[in-house]
Amino acid sequence: MTAPSKLTRILATREGRDIELAFVTADGRTTKVLASEDQIDRLVDELEDILNSPAEGESGEPPAAA
């Protein structure tokens, strides 16, 4: 497996029955993948779960009032 690269842009287009995702990284490389609608739906669910959970080092509690 390769080391992670910083993502700079994501492009999505329909390609027949599939969806093409193009990931552009800070070093200028572009990686394209084809995914089914079901795969994209599951990806969105996973991303929503991550975005709605506390980041590492955060308690998940609202900040104390001043």
Buried (B, 14 or more C-beta within 10 A) or exposed (E): EEEEBEEEEEEEEEEEEBBBBEBBBEEEEEEEEEBEEEBBEEEEEEEEEEEEEEEEEEEEEEEEEE
